Amino acid sequence: MNARPRPQSEALFDAAQALIPGGVNSPVRAWKAVGGTPVHVARGYGPLVIDVDGYEYIDLVMSYGPLMLGHAPASVTEAIIEAAERGTTYGAPTGGEVQLARKIVELVPCVEKVRLVNSGTEATMSALRLARAHTGRDALIKFDGNYHGHGDSFLVKAGSGALTLGEPDSPGVPKALAELTLVADYNDLASVEALFDQNPDRIAAVFVEPVAGNMGTVPPVAGFLEGLRELCTRHGAVLVFDEVMTGFRVARGGYMERCGVMPDLVTLGKVIGGGLPIGAYGGRAELMNQVAPAGKMYQAGTLSGNPLAVAAGVAMLNELSEPGVYEGLEATGARLERGLLAAAAKHGVPMVVGRVGSMLCPYLAASEVTTFGDVMASDRARWVPFFHGMLERGVLLPPSPFEAWFLSTAHDDATIDQVIEAADGALAAI
């Protein structure tokens, strides 16, 4: 499937497969969904990446969301270098942690206190433990097609139906633990209400991606998030917004700023480290004061609040606080959406685009996509040649029809026009 010769990437991938499971350190990077040899990146700058064979690509992966300013922005790079010159880790508190925590509390509406961790997965695992500690209950509700990291409790699918007890989605997840995870349909409030009715006084929390970003980009339908808030309040459960992907990406205060619905807890990641590994969970002080050492719910991490990551995060959030940033990102996203739809219509290819700000996903589908079933019904077979067609035309997409595309302030109008031109050719070919 590789029309361009890429001997260096092929050699690296061969070597990696002998050393690393599947040759990659995160499964989607193996390109199983699209075939071919993964692009091995040598460097990135602005909206572009250069692979080890010297090919240049417009990057729409953007490390799956955190690179809001493009690759290697000067302010973030300088902050990392300055921090590294003072030391990389101390295992002790620093002023940088306080700066970043203050920024998060200032900008995210539901957060009164926040705990920094090392990844989005750590954040969601910790938020679940806190919800269980707060309520004294064990079960949780998640949604089919929503991803909350690789914690055992989240690697569960619906099994025989969305209202049944879950089955493990991965070997190594104990069935007894999976049975504590109840799976509902995203954008279907009735399925959530049924689970509450069937499991009185068992549900500790409802976890939701307010915009489902791990099945492309599927915004919530009108009333869905509001309904979750009401159900959780009525039944004494903790509402958790997983904004690891949308936090600071779709608005300064995350999606909750756009929708006006306040969760009890929020999980964050990606953007708050400016591209370095970090995560966080935060919310009402009443809840967060139950976290050790303030309270009895234990959670710890030697590298939590790492000096390099918090320095990069503060620099990133300072840039994002400048006037006009999100208005510009909204305009860039809208320009790409219009161009993709026009190119698809020109070539008679059914397409709908899910988009929230600078996060979007084109589906090869004839009707609106609002559920996981709609996503699965899209033309995934033709998406594969579309992916490779874009690659050959110098545009790097996430290697899956289920992943969101991400834009940055470095994607100017000329860059977006190049993407649209590439899409025109790739759609013509399929």
Contacts in CASP RR format, 6 or more apart in sequence:
PFRMAT RR
TARGET T0000
AUTHOR 0000-0000-0000
METHOD contacts of the structure
MODEL  1
MNARPRPQSEALFDAAQALIPGGVNSPVRAWKAVGGTPVHVARGYGPLVI
DVDGYEYIDLVMSYGPLMLGHAPASVTEAIIEAAERGTTYGAPTGGEVQL
ARKIVELVPCVEKVRLVNSGTEATMSALRLARAHTGRDALIKFDGNYHGH
GDSFLVKAGSGALTLGEPDSPGVPKALAELTLVADYNDLASVEALFDQNP
DRIAAVFVEPVAGNMGTVPPVAGFLEGLRELCTRHGAVLVFDEVMTGFRV
ARGGYMERCGVMPDLVTLGKVIGGGLPIGAYGGRAELMNQVAPAGKMYQA
GTLSGNPLAVAAGVAMLNELSEPGVYEGLEATGARLERGLLAAAAKHGVP
MVVGRVGSMLCPYLAASEVTTFGDVMASDRARWVPFFHGMLERGVLLPPS
PFEAWFLSTAHDDATIDQVIEAADGALAAI
1 34 0 8 1.000
1 35 0 8 1.000
1 36 0 8 1.000
1 388 0 8 1.000
2 10 0 8 1.000
2 36 0 8 1.000
2 37 0 8 1.000
3 388 0 8 1.000
3 392 0 8 1.000
4 53 0 8 1.000
4 55 0 8 1.000
4 392 0 8 1.000
5 53 0 8 1.000
6 37 0 8 1.000
6 39 0 8 1.000
6 51 0 8 1.000
6 53 0 8 1.000
6 55 0 8 1.000
7 53 0 8 1.000
8 40 0 8 1.000
8 51 0 8 1.000
8 52 0 8 1.000
8 53 0 8 1.000
9 37 0 8 1.000
9 38 0 8 1.000
9 39 0 8 1.000
9 40 0 8 1.000
9 51 0 8 1.000
9 52 0 8 1.000
9 53 0 8 1.000
10 37 0 8 1.000
12 40 0 8 1.000
12 52 0 8 1.000
13 23 0 8 1.000
13 37 0 8 1.000
13 38 0 8 1.000
13 40 0 8 1.000
16 22 0 8 1.000
16 23 0 8 1.000
16 24 0 8 1.000
17 23 0 8 1.000
22 30 0 8 1.000
23 30 0 8 1.000
24 30 0 8 1.000
24 38 0 8 1.000
28 398 0 8 1.000
28 399 0 8 1.000
28 400 0 8 1.000
28 403 0 8 1.000
29 38 0 8 1.000
29 399 0 8 1.000
30 38 0 8 1.000
31 37 0 8 1.000
31 38 0 8 1.000
31 399 0 8 1.000
33 384 0 8 1.000
33 399 0 8 1.000
33 400 0 8 1.000
33 401 0 8 1.000
33 402 0 8 1.000
34 384 0 8 1.000
34 387 0 8 1.000
34 388 0 8 1.000
34 399 0 8 1.000
34 400 0 8 1.000
35 384 0 8 1.000
38 399 0 8 1.000
39 49 0 8 1.000
39 51 0 8 1.000
39 55 0 8 1.000
39 57 0 8 1.000
39 391 0 8 1.000
39 396 0 8 1.000
40 51 0 8 1.000
40 52 0 8 1.000
41 49 0 8 1.000
41 50 0 8 1.000
41 51 0 8 1.000
41 52 0 8 1.000
42 50 0 8 1.000
42 51 0 8 1.000
42 52 0 8 1.000
42 54 0 8 1.000
43 49 0 8 1.000
43 50 0 8 1.000
43 71 0 8 1.000
44 50 0 8 1.000
44 59 0 8 1.000
44 71 0 8 1.000
44 72 0 8 1.000
45 71 0 8 1.000
45 72 0 8 1.000
46 70 0 8 1.000
46 71 0 8 1.000
46 72 0 8 1.000
46 73 0 8 1.000
46 408 0 8 1.000
46 410 0 8 1.000
47 58 0 8 1.000
47 59 0 8 1.000
47 70 0 8 1.000
47 71 0 8 1.000
47 408 0 8 1.000
47 410 0 8 1.000
47 411 0 8 1.000
47 412 0 8 1.000
47 415 0 8 1.000
48 56 0 8 1.000
48 57 0 8 1.000
48 58 0 8 1.000
48 59 0 8 1.000
48 71 0 8 1.000
49 56 0 8 1.000
49 57 0 8 1.000
49 59 0 8 1.000
49 71 0 8 1.000
49 396 0 8 1.000
50 56 0 8 1.000
50 57 0 8 1.000
51 57 0 8 1.000
55 394 0 8 1.000
56 394 0 8 1.000
57 391 0 8 1.000
57 394 0 8 1.000
57 395 0 8 1.000
57 396 0 8 1.000
58 394 0 8 1.000
58 395 0 8 1.000
58 396 0 8 1.000
58 411 0 8 1.000
58 415 0 8 1.000
58 418 0 8 1.000
58 419 0 8 1.000
58 422 0 8 1.000
59 71 0 8 1.000
59 396 0 8 1.000
60 395 0 8 1.000
60 396 0 8 1.000
60 397 0 8 1.000
60 398 0 8 1.000
60 405 0 8 1.000
60 406 0 8 1.000
60 407 0 8 1.000
60 419 0 8 1.000
61 396 0 8 1.000
61 397 0 8 1.000
61 398 0 8 1.000
61 405 0 8 1.000
61 406 0 8 1.000
62 70 0 8 1.000
62 406 0 8 1.000
62 407 0 8 1.000
62 408 0 8 1.000
63 270 0 8 1.000
63 275 0 8 1.000
64 245 0 8 1.000
64 270 0 8 1.000
64 398 0 8 1.000
64 403 0 8 1.000
64 404 0 8 1.000
64 406 0 8 1.000
65 245 0 8 1.000
65 249 0 8 1.000
65 270 0 8 1.000
65 271 0 8 1.000
65 359 0 8 1.000
65 404 0 8 1.000
65 406 0 8 1.000
66 269 0 8 1.000
66 270 0 8 1.000
66 271 0 8 1.000
66 273 0 8 1.000
66 274 0 8 1.000
66 275 0 8 1.000
66 316 0 8 1.000
67 274 0 8 1.000
67 275 0 8 1.000
67 406 0 8 1.000
67 408 0 8 1.000
68 248 0 8 1.000
68 249 0 8 1.000
68 271 0 8 1.000
68 274 0 8 1.000
68 316 0 8 1.000
68 319 0 8 1.000
68 320 0 8 1.000
68 329 0 8 1.000
68 358 0 8 1.000
68 408 0 8 1.000
68 409 0 8 1.000
69 75 0 8 1.000
69 76 0 8 1.000
69 316 0 8 1.000
69 319 0 8 1.000
69 408 0 8 1.000
69 409 0 8 1.000
69 410 0 8 1.000
70 408 0 8 1.000
70 409 0 8 1.000
70 410 0 8 1.000
70 411 0 8 1.000
71 410 0 8 1.000
73 319 0 8 1.000
73 410 0 8 1.000
75 315 0 8 1.000
75 316 0 8 1.000
75 318 0 8 1.000
75 319 0 8 1.000
76 274 0 8 1.000
76 275 0 8 1.000
76 312 0 8 1.000
76 313 0 8 1.000
76 315 0 8 1.000
76 316 0 8 1.000
76 319 0 8 1.000
78 315 0 8 1.000
79 311 0 8 1.000
79 312 0 8 1.000
79 313 0 8 1.000
79 314 0 8 1.000
79 315 0 8 1.000
80 276 0 8 1.000
80 308 0 8 1.000
80 311 0 8 1.000
80 312 0 8 1.000
82 311 0 8 1.000
83 307 0 8 1.000
83 308 0 8 1.000
83 311 0 8 1.000
83 312 0 8 1.000
84 308 0 8 1.000
86 307 0 8 1.000
87 307 0 8 1.000
88 306 0 8 1.000
88 307 0 8 1.000
88 308 0 8 1.000
89 302 0 8 1.000
89 303 0 8 1.000
89 306 0 8 1.000
89 307 0 8 1.000
90 307 0 8 1.000
91 302 0 8 1.000
91 303 0 8 1.000
94 305 0 8 1.000
94 307 0 8 1.000
94 310 0 8 1.000
96 305 0 8 1.000
96 307 0 8 1.000
96 310 0 8 1.000
96 311 0 8 1.000
96 314 0 8 1.000
97 116 0 8 1.000
97 305 0 8 1.000
97 310 0 8 1.000
99 310 0 8 1.000
99 314 0 8 1.000
100 116 0 8 1.000
100 272 0 8 1.000
100 305 0 8 1.000
100 310 0 8 1.000
100 313 0 8 1.000
100 314 0 8 1.000
100 317 0 8 1.000
101 114 0 8 1.000
101 116 0 8 1.000
103 314 0 8 1.000
103 317 0 8 1.000
103 318 0 8 1.000
104 111 0 8 1.000
104 114 0 8 1.000
104 268 0 8 1.000
104 272 0 8 1.000
104 280 0 8 1.000
104 282 0 8 1.000
104 317 0 8 1.000
105 111 0 8 1.000
105 112 0 8 1.000
105 113 0 8 1.000
105 114 0 8 1.000
107 248 0 8 1.000
107 252 0 8 1.000
107 253 0 8 1.000
107 317 0 8 1.000
107 321 0 8 1.000
108 247 0 8 1.000
108 253 0 8 1.000
108 254 0 8 1.000
108 256 0 8 1.000
108 266 0 8 1.000
108 268 0 8 1.000
109 253 0 8 1.000
109 256 0 8 1.000
109 257 0 8 1.000
109 260 0 8 1.000
109 262 0 8 1.000
110 241 0 8 1.000
110 256 0 8 1.000
110 262 0 8 1.000
110 263 0 8 1.000
110 264 0 8 1.000
110 265 0 8 1.000
110 266 0 8 1.000
110 282 0 8 1.000
110 283 0 8 1.000
110 284 0 8 1.000
111 266 0 8 1.000
111 282 0 8 1.000
111 283 0 8 1.000
112 282 0 8 1.000
112 283 0 8 1.000
112 284 0 8 1.000
112 285 0 8 1.000
112 288 0 8 1.000
113 282 0 8 1.000
113 283 0 8 1.000
113 285 0 8 1.000
113 288 0 8 1.000
113 289 0 8 1.000
114 268 0 8 1.000
114 280 0 8 1.000
114 281 0 8 1.000
114 282 0 8 1.000
114 283 0 8 1.000
114 288 0 8 1.000
115 126 0 8 1.000
115 280 0 8 1.000
115 281 0 8 1.000
115 282 0 8 1.000
115 288 0 8 1.000
115 291 0 8 1.000
115 299 0 8 1.000
115 304 0 8 1.000
116 278 0 8 1.000
116 279 0 8 1.000
116 280 0 8 1.000
116 304 0 8 1.000
116 305 0 8 1.000
116 310 0 8 1.000
117 123 0 8 1.000
117 126 0 8 1.000
117 278 0 8 1.000
117 279 0 8 1.000
117 280 0 8 1.000
117 281 0 8 1.000
117 299 0 8 1.000
117 301 0 8 1.000
117 304 0 8 1.000
118 277 0 8 1.000
118 278 0 8 1.000
118 279 0 8 1.000
118 301 0 8 1.000
118 303 0 8 1.000
118 304 0 8 1.000
118 306 0 8 1.000
119 269 0 8 1.000
119 277 0 8 1.000
119 278 0 8 1.000
119 279 0 8 1.000
120 149 0 8 1.000
120 244 0 8 1.000
120 267 0 8 1.000
120 268 0 8 1.000
120 269 0 8 1.000
120 270 0 8 1.000
120 279 0 8 1.000
121 148 0 8 1.000
121 149 0 8 1.000
121 150 0 8 1.000
121 151 0 8 1.000
122 279 0 8 1.000
123 244 0 8 1.000
123 267 0 8 1.000
123 268 0 8 1.000
123 269 0 8 1.000
123 279 0 8 1.000
123 280 0 8 1.000
123 281 0 8 1.000
124 148 0 8 1.000
124 149 0 8 1.000
124 151 0 8 1.000
124 154 0 8 1.000
124 207 0 8 1.000
124 240 0 8 1.000
124 242 0 8 1.000
124 244 0 8 1.000
124 267 0 8 1.000
124 281 0 8 1.000
125 151 0 8 1.000
125 153 0 8 1.000
126 281 0 8 1.000
126 291 0 8 1.000
126 299 0 8 1.000
127 205 0 8 1.000
127 207 0 8 1.000
127 240 0 8 1.000
127 265 0 8 1.000
127 267 0 8 1.000
127 281 0 8 1.000
127 282 0 8 1.000
128 140 0 8 1.000
128 153 0 8 1.000
128 154 0 8 1.000
128 204 0 8 1.000
128 205 0 8 1.000
128 207 0 8 1.000
128 240 0 8 1.000
129 297 0 8 1.000
129 299 0 8 1.000
130 238 0 8 1.000
130 265 0 8 1.000
130 281 0 8 1.000
130 287 0 8 1.000
130 288 0 8 1.000
130 290 0 8 1.000
130 291 0 8 1.000
130 297 0 8 1.000
130 299 0 8 1.000
131 140 0 8 1.000
131 204 0 8 1.000
131 205 0 8 1.000
131 237 0 8 1.000
131 238 0 8 1.000
131 240 0 8 1.000
131 264 0 8 1.000
131 265 0 8 1.000
132 138 0 8 1.000
132 204 0 8 1.000
132 205 0 8 1.000
133 290 0 8 1.000
133 296 0 8 1.000
133 297 0 8 1.000
134 204 0 8 1.000
134 238 0 8 1.000
134 287 0 8 1.000
134 290 0 8 1.000
134 297 0 8 1.000
135 204 0 8 1.000
135 205 0 8 1.000
135 236 0 8 1.000
135 237 0 8 1.000
135 238 0 8 1.000
136 204 0 8 1.000
137 201 0 8 1.000
137 202 0 8 1.000
137 203 0 8 1.000
137 204 0 8 1.000
137 237 0 8 1.000
138 180 0 8 1.000
138 202 0 8 1.000
138 204 0 8 1.000
139 180 0 8 1.000
139 181 0 8 1.000
139 182 0 8 1.000
139 199 0 8 1.000
139 202 0 8 1.000
139 203 0 8 1.000
139 204 0 8 1.000
140 153 0 8 1.000
140 180 0 8 1.000
140 181 0 8 1.000
140 182 0 8 1.000
140 203 0 8 1.000
140 204 0 8 1.000
140 205 0 8 1.000
140 206 0 8 1.000
140 207 0 8 1.000
141 181 0 8 1.000
141 182 0 8 1.000
141 183 0 8 1.000
141 184 0 8 1.000
141 192 0 8 1.000
141 195 0 8 1.000
141 196 0 8 1.000
141 203 0 8 1.000
141 205 0 8 1.000
141 206 0 8 1.000
141 207 0 8 1.000
141 237 0 8 1.000
142 148 0 8 1.000
142 154 0 8 1.000
142 156 0 8 1.000
142 181 0 8 1.000
142 182 0 8 1.000
142 183 0 8 1.000
142 184 0 8 1.000
142 206 0 8 1.000
142 207 0 8 1.000
142 208 0 8 1.000
143 183 0 8 1.000
143 184 0 8 1.000
143 185 0 8 1.000
143 186 0 8 1.000
143 207 0 8 1.000
143 208 0 8 1.000
143 209 0 8 1.000
143 212 0 8 1.000
143 372 0 8 1.000
144 157 0 8 1.000
144 158 0 8 1.000
144 162 0 8 1.000
144 183 0 8 1.000
144 184 0 8 1.000
144 185 0 8 1.000
144 186 0 8 1.000
144 372 0 8 1.000
145 186 0 8 1.000
145 212 0 8 1.000
145 214 0 8 1.000
145 215 0 8 1.000
145 372 0 8 1.000
145 375 0 8 1.000
146 186 0 8 1.000
146 207 0 8 1.000
146 208 0 8 1.000
146 209 0 8 1.000
146 212 0 8 1.000
146 214 0 8 1.000
146 215 0 8 1.000
146 242 0 8 1.000
147 154 0 8 1.000
147 209 0 8 1.000
147 213 0 8 1.000
147 214 0 8 1.000
148 154 0 8 1.000
148 207 0 8 1.000
148 209 0 8 1.000
148 242 0 8 1.000
148 267 0 8 1.000
150 170 0 8 1.000
152 172 0 8 1.000
152 173 0 8 1.000
152 174 0 8 1.000
152 177 0 8 1.000
152 178 0 8 1.000
153 177 0 8 1.000
153 178 0 8 1.000
153 180 0 8 1.000
153 181 0 8 1.000
154 181 0 8 1.000
154 207 0 8 1.000
155 168 0 8 1.000
155 169 0 8 1.000
155 170 0 8 1.000
155 173 0 8 1.000
155 178 0 8 1.000
156 166 0 8 1.000
156 167 0 8 1.000
156 168 0 8 1.000
156 169 0 8 1.000
156 173 0 8 1.000
156 178 0 8 1.000
156 181 0 8 1.000
156 183 0 8 1.000
157 166 0 8 1.000
157 167 0 8 1.000
157 169 0 8 1.000
157 183 0 8 1.000
158 164 0 8 1.000
158 166 0 8 1.000
158 183 0 8 1.000
159 166 0 8 1.000
159 167 0 8 1.000
159 183 0 8 1.000
161 183 0 8 1.000
162 183 0 8 1.000
162 184 0 8 1.000
162 185 0 8 1.000
162 188 0 8 1.000
162 191 0 8 1.000
163 182 0 8 1.000
163 184 0 8 1.000
163 191 0 8 1.000
163 194 0 8 1.000
163 195 0 8 1.000
163 198 0 8 1.000
164 183 0 8 1.000
165 178 0 8 1.000
165 179 0 8 1.000
165 181 0 8 1.000
165 182 0 8 1.000
166 178 0 8 1.000
166 179 0 8 1.000
166 181 0 8 1.000
166 182 0 8 1.000
166 183 0 8 1.000
167 175 0 8 1.000
167 178 0 8 1.000
168 174 0 8 1.000
168 175 0 8 1.000
168 178 0 8 1.000
169 178 0 8 1.000
182 195 0 8 1.000
182 199 0 8 1.000
182 203 0 8 1.000
184 191 0 8 1.000
184 192 0 8 1.000
184 194 0 8 1.000
184 195 0 8 1.000
185 191 0 8 1.000
185 371 0 8 1.000
185 372 0 8 1.000
186 208 0 8 1.000
186 212 0 8 1.000
186 215 0 8 1.000
186 218 0 8 1.000
186 371 0 8 1.000
186 372 0 8 1.000
187 218 0 8 1.000
187 220 0 8 1.000
187 221 0 8 1.000
187 224 0 8 1.000
187 370 0 8 1.000
187 371 0 8 1.000
188 371 0 8 1.000
189 223 0 8 1.000
189 224 0 8 1.000
189 227 0 8 1.000
189 228 0 8 1.000
189 231 0 8 1.000
192 206 0 8 1.000
192 228 0 8 1.000
192 231 0 8 1.000
193 231 0 8 1.000
195 203 0 8 1.000
196 203 0 8 1.000
196 231 0 8 1.000
196 235 0 8 1.000
196 237 0 8 1.000
200 235 0 8 1.000
203 235 0 8 1.000
203 237 0 8 1.000
204 237 0 8 1.000
204 238 0 8 1.000
205 232 0 8 1.000
205 237 0 8 1.000
205 238 0 8 1.000
205 239 0 8 1.000
205 240 0 8 1.000
205 265 0 8 1.000
206 228 0 8 1.000
206 231 0 8 1.000
206 232 0 8 1.000
206 237 0 8 1.000
206 238 0 8 1.000
206 239 0 8 1.000
206 240 0 8 1.000
207 240 0 8 1.000
207 242 0 8 1.000
208 225 0 8 1.000
208 228 0 8 1.000
208 239 0 8 1.000
208 240 0 8 1.000
208 241 0 8 1.000
208 242 0 8 1.000
209 241 0 8 1.000
209 242 0 8 1.000
209 243 0 8 1.000
209 245 0 8 1.000
209 246 0 8 1.000
210 220 0 8 1.000
210 225 0 8 1.000
210 241 0 8 1.000
210 242 0 8 1.000
210 243 0 8 1.000
210 246 0 8 1.000
210 255 0 8 1.000
210 256 0 8 1.000
210 259 0 8 1.000
210 261 0 8 1.000
211 217 0 8 1.000
211 218 0 8 1.000
211 219 0 8 1.000
211 220 0 8 1.000
211 245 0 8 1.000
211 246 0 8 1.000
211 250 0 8 1.000
211 255 0 8 1.000
211 356 0 8 1.000
211 359 0 8 1.000
212 218 0 8 1.000
212 219 0 8 1.000
212 372 0 8 1.000
213 245 0 8 1.000
213 246 0 8 1.000
213 359 0 8 1.000
213 361 0 8 1.000
213 403 0 8 1.000
213 404 0 8 1.000
214 245 0 8 1.000
214 402 0 8 1.000
214 403 0 8 1.000
214 404 0 8 1.000
215 372 0 8 1.000
215 375 0 8 1.000
215 402 0 8 1.000
216 354 0 8 1.000
216 361 0 8 1.000
216 363 0 8 1.000
216 375 0 8 1.000
216 401 0 8 1.000
216 402 0 8 1.000
216 403 0 8 1.000
216 404 0 8 1.000
217 354 0 8 1.000
217 355 0 8 1.000
217 356 0 8 1.000
217 359 0 8 1.000
217 360 0 8 1.000
217 361 0 8 1.000
217 404 0 8 1.000
217 405 0 8 1.000
218 354 0 8 1.000
218 369 0 8 1.000
218 370 0 8 1.000
218 371 0 8 1.000
218 374 0 8 1.000
218 375 0 8 1.000
219 354 0 8 1.000
219 356 0 8 1.000
220 259 0 8 1.000
221 370 0 8 1.000
225 259 0 8 1.000
225 261 0 8 1.000
226 261 0 8 1.000
228 239 0 8 1.000
228 261 0 8 1.000
229 239 0 8 1.000
229 261 0 8 1.000
229 262 0 8 1.000
229 263 0 8 1.000
231 237 0 8 1.000
232 238 0 8 1.000
232 239 0 8 1.000
232 264 0 8 1.000
233 239 0 8 1.000
238 264 0 8 1.000
238 265 0 8 1.000
238 287 0 8 1.000
239 263 0 8 1.000
239 264 0 8 1.000
239 265 0 8 1.000
240 263 0 8 1.000
240 264 0 8 1.000
240 265 0 8 1.000
240 266 0 8 1.000
240 267 0 8 1.000
241 255 0 8 1.000
241 256 0 8 1.000
241 263 0 8 1.000
241 265 0 8 1.000
241 266 0 8 1.000
241 267 0 8 1.000
242 266 0 8 1.000
242 267 0 8 1.000
243 254 0 8 1.000
243 255 0 8 1.000
243 256 0 8 1.000
243 266 0 8 1.000
243 267 0 8 1.000
243 268 0 8 1.000
244 267 0 8 1.000
244 268 0 8 1.000
244 269 0 8 1.000
244 270 0 8 1.000
244 279 0 8 1.000
245 270 0 8 1.000
245 359 0 8 1.000
245 404 0 8 1.000
246 254 0 8 1.000
246 255 0 8 1.000
246 356 0 8 1.000
246 359 0 8 1.000
247 253 0 8 1.000
247 254 0 8 1.000
247 255 0 8 1.000
247 266 0 8 1.000
247 268 0 8 1.000
247 269 0 8 1.000
247 270 0 8 1.000
247 271 0 8 1.000
248 254 0 8 1.000
248 268 0 8 1.000
248 271 0 8 1.000
248 272 0 8 1.000
248 316 0 8 1.000
248 317 0 8 1.000
248 320 0 8 1.000
249 270 0 8 1.000
249 271 0 8 1.000
249 358 0 8 1.000
249 359 0 8 1.000
249 406 0 8 1.000
250 258 0 8 1.000
250 356 0 8 1.000
250 357 0 8 1.000
250 358 0 8 1.000
250 359 0 8 1.000
251 257 0 8 1.000
251 258 0 8 1.000
251 326 0 8 1.000
252 320 0 8 1.000
252 321 0 8 1.000
252 326 0 8 1.000
255 356 0 8 1.000
256 262 0 8 1.000
256 263 0 8 1.000
256 266 0 8 1.000
258 356 0 8 1.000
263 283 0 8 1.000
264 283 0 8 1.000
264 284 0 8 1.000
264 287 0 8 1.000
265 281 0 8 1.000
265 282 0 8 1.000
265 283 0 8 1.000
265 284 0 8 1.000
265 287 0 8 1.000
266 281 0 8 1.000
266 282 0 8 1.000
266 283 0 8 1.000
267 279 0 8 1.000
267 280 0 8 1.000
267 281 0 8 1.000
267 282 0 8 1.000
268 279 0 8 1.000
268 280 0 8 1.000
268 281 0 8 1.000
268 282 0 8 1.000
269 278 0 8 1.000
269 279 0 8 1.000
269 280 0 8 1.000
270 279 0 8 1.000
271 313 0 8 1.000
271 316 0 8 1.000
271 317 0 8 1.000
271 320 0 8 1.000
272 278 0 8 1.000
272 279 0 8 1.000
272 280 0 8 1.000
272 313 0 8 1.000
272 316 0 8 1.000
272 317 0 8 1.000
273 279 0 8 1.000
273 309 0 8 1.000
273 310 0 8 1.000
273 312 0 8 1.000
273 313 0 8 1.000
273 316 0 8 1.000
274 309 0 8 1.000
274 312 0 8 1.000
274 313 0 8 1.000
274 315 0 8 1.000
274 316 0 8 1.000
275 312 0 8 1.000
275 316 0 8 1.000
276 306 0 8 1.000
276 308 0 8 1.000
276 309 0 8 1.000
276 312 0 8 1.000
276 313 0 8 1.000
277 306 0 8 1.000
277 309 0 8 1.000
278 305 0 8 1.000
278 306 0 8 1.000
278 309 0 8 1.000
278 310 0 8 1.000
278 313 0 8 1.000
282 288 0 8 1.000
288 294 0 8 1.000
289 295 0 8 1.000
290 296 0 8 1.000
290 297 0 8 1.000
291 297 0 8 1.000
291 299 0 8 1.000
292 298 0 8 1.000
292 299 0 8 1.000
292 300 0 8 1.000
319 325 0 8 1.000
320 326 0 8 1.000
325 409 0 8 1.000
326 357 0 8 1.000
328 409 0 8 1.000
329 357 0 8 1.000
329 358 0 8 1.000
329 407 0 8 1.000
329 408 0 8 1.000
329 409 0 8 1.000
330 357 0 8 1.000
330 358 0 8 1.000
332 358 0 8 1.000
332 407 0 8 1.000
332 411 0 8 1.000
332 412 0 8 1.000
332 413 0 8 1.000
332 416 0 8 1.000
333 355 0 8 1.000
333 357 0 8 1.000
333 358 0 8 1.000
333 360 0 8 1.000
333 407 0 8 1.000
333 416 0 8 1.000
334 355 0 8 1.000
334 357 0 8 1.000
335 413 0 8 1.000
335 416 0 8 1.000
336 360 0 8 1.000
336 407 0 8 1.000
336 416 0 8 1.000
336 419 0 8 1.000
336 420 0 8 1.000
337 353 0 8 1.000
337 354 0 8 1.000
337 355 0 8 1.000
337 360 0 8 1.000
339 420 0 8 1.000
339 423 0 8 1.000
340 351 0 8 1.000
340 353 0 8 1.000
340 362 0 8 1.000
340 420 0 8 1.000
340 423 0 8 1.000
341 351 0 8 1.000
341 353 0 8 1.000
342 420 0 8 1.000
343 420 0 8 1.000
343 423 0 8 1.000
343 424 0 8 1.000
343 425 0 8 1.000
343 427 0 8 1.000
344 350 0 8 1.000
344 351 0 8 1.000
344 362 0 8 1.000
344 423 0 8 1.000
344 427 0 8 1.000
345 351 0 8 1.000
346 424 0 8 1.000
346 427 0 8 1.000
347 424 0 8 1.000
347 427 0 8 1.000
347 428 0 8 1.000
349 364 0 8 1.000
349 382 0 8 1.000
349 427 0 8 1.000
349 430 0 8 1.000
350 364 0 8 1.000
350 365 0 8 1.000
350 366 0 8 1.000
350 379 0 8 1.000
351 362 0 8 1.000
351 363 0 8 1.000
351 364 0 8 1.000
351 365 0 8 1.000
352 362 0 8 1.000
352 363 0 8 1.000
352 365 0 8 1.000
352 366 0 8 1.000
352 367 0 8 1.000
352 368 0 8 1.000
352 369 0 8 1.000
353 360 0 8 1.000
353 361 0 8 1.000
353 362 0 8 1.000
353 363 0 8 1.000
354 360 0 8 1.000
354 361 0 8 1.000
354 362 0 8 1.000
354 363 0 8 1.000
354 369 0 8 1.000
355 361 0 8 1.000
358 406 0 8 1.000
358 407 0 8 1.000
358 408 0 8 1.000
359 404 0 8 1.000
359 405 0 8 1.000
359 406 0 8 1.000
359 407 0 8 1.000
360 404 0 8 1.000
360 405 0 8 1.000
360 407 0 8 1.000
361 403 0 8 1.000
361 404 0 8 1.000
361 405 0 8 1.000
362 405 0 8 1.000
363 369 0 8 1.000
363 374 0 8 1.000
363 375 0 8 1.000
363 378 0 8 1.000
363 401 0 8 1.000
364 378 0 8 1.000
364 379 0 8 1.000
364 380 0 8 1.000
364 382 0 8 1.000
364 383 0 8 1.000
364 386 0 8 1.000
364 401 0 8 1.000
365 374 0 8 1.000
365 377 0 8 1.000
365 378 0 8 1.000
365 379 0 8 1.000
367 374 0 8 1.000
368 374 0 8 1.000
369 375 0 8 1.000
369 378 0 8 1.000
375 402 0 8 1.000
378 401 0 8 1.000
380 401 0 8 1.000
382 430 0 8 1.000
383 401 0 8 1.000
385 426 0 8 1.000
385 429 0 8 1.000
385 430 0 8 1.000
386 426 0 8 1.000
386 427 0 8 1.000
386 430 0 8 1.000
387 397 0 8 1.000
387 399 0 8 1.000
389 422 0 8 1.000
389 425 0 8 1.000
389 426 0 8 1.000
389 429 0 8 1.000
390 396 0 8 1.000
390 397 0 8 1.000
390 422 0 8 1.000
390 423 0 8 1.000
390 426 0 8 1.000
391 397 0 8 1.000
392 426 0 8 1.000
393 421 0 8 1.000
393 422 0 8 1.000
393 425 0 8 1.000
393 426 0 8 1.000
394 422 0 8 1.000
395 418 0 8 1.000
395 419 0 8 1.000
395 422 0 8 1.000
395 423 0 8 1.000
397 405 0 8 1.000
398 404 0 8 1.000
398 405 0 8 1.000
407 416 0 8 1.000
END
